């Protein structure tokens, strides 16, 4: 161990940097469909619903492959899984310009890109980074996931310029090459566990007297169970997490998809509405990192509640904007949605890890994320149906606020704090 102490940094932070880059490019490559959609529609003249269905089909494929991603991660580790995701996305973007019929876009931009991004985005990264960090788990995941906000500022404007100069086909080819060049080489450096390199989670700092391995265990009986997916499915905690994630992602994507249309509908210019959507991603970067660090101090449930509270405030601001279109309300909506609401991602991997930690965690987390993905797919659809039914988004925003309360309560009932406490709470217990 003395020899390891001379290493100037913990290898886990190298993995966080790789994850940051992977999220910045990979997740925003999927988001780029919103930029590709208009020129594809003009080029082929297909119905909007048929063309937009490519993105929805990608979500469906992502939901189907999620449990298999977790199982494959348990058996083969992150390098194979994430490289498979990269290759699938590259193939999807390189093949898409050759499409002449809708089913070909459903296969390329839908199945290959949608299924591939699942391997390398929130699900894939959470499955192995949680093994490398315990004390700083929230901080590590939040830094990795904040790459999405950074990438949206850099990648999407660049891609839009490519579309304006050459069209959607060169944009797809360019994006495929960028993914291959930027992501394939560094992800070859991934390792499954710190123990594979003779290290321990968080590095040598975990050998401090106040943070020995297992020091954070609160419920020893629960923590010693060899958790499998079948056992986890038989617990109330699993279903509380699933409910919490479903409701949280329902609201997140429901707002993300319909927010711009609503703002234009109540009188904002398209430019101002687009600015609001981009600004949310910008303020999310420091917000996610701060909330991830905070979760290591006060607990995951508190930060999940804070994130849901951010979406509640966001919905309230959107409702008030209809009758009181003040710039201050628009700024408030952007800040609370980005810095607080998007902070849900900083603990989305940590919550189930602290309850079901073990050799089969990948399969369990994959099943949990299936609920999250279904929530993300259902939210925009239900919000649109409610708008068609009532002629306004206000009932959908009210429903979203209720679901945020349900989400916060569900994670509180799942109670990861009663299985393993975070570093900040462990120090308080040790002092007592």
Secondary structure as GFF3:
##gff-version 3
##sequence-region A 1 432
A	DSSP	three_ten_helix	4	6	.	.	.	ID=ss1
A	DSSP	alpha_helix	11	31	.	.	.	ID=ss2
A	DSSP	alpha_helix	33	44	.	.	.	ID=ss3
A	DSSP	alpha_helix	48	76	.	.	.	ID=ss4
A	DSSP	alpha_helix	78	96	.	.	.	ID=ss5
A	DSSP	alpha_helix	102	105	.	.	.	ID=ss6
A	DSSP	pi_helix	106	112	.	.	.	ID=ss7
A	DSSP	alpha_helix	113	120	.	.	.	ID=ss8
A	DSSP	alpha_helix	122	132	.	.	.	ID=ss9
A	DSSP	alpha_helix	137	145	.	.	.	ID=ss10
A	DSSP	alpha_helix	147	166	.	.	.	ID=ss11
A	DSSP	alpha_helix	168	183	.	.	.	ID=ss12
A	DSSP	three_ten_helix	186	189	.	.	.	ID=ss13
A	DSSP	three_ten_helix	194	197	.	.	.	ID=ss14
A	DSSP	three_ten_helix	203	207	.	.	.	ID=ss15
A	DSSP	alpha_helix	220	223	.	.	.	ID=ss16
A	DSSP	alpha_helix	229	233	.	.	.	ID=ss17
A	DSSP	alpha_helix	236	265	.	.	.	ID=ss18
A	DSSP	alpha_helix	270	298	.	.	.	ID=ss19
A	DSSP	alpha_helix	300	323	.	.	.	ID=ss20
A	DSSP	alpha_helix	327	335	.	.	.	ID=ss21
A	DSSP	pi_helix	336	340	.	.	.	ID=ss22
A	DSSP	three_ten_helix	341	346	.	.	.	ID=ss23
A	DSSP	alpha_helix	350	356	.	.	.	ID=ss24
A	DSSP	alpha_helix	361	390	.	.	.	ID=ss25
A	DSSP	alpha_helix	394	414	.	.	.	ID=ss26
A	DSSP	three_ten_helix	416	418	.	.	.	ID=ss27
A	DSSP	alpha_helix	423	431	.	.	.	ID=ss28
###
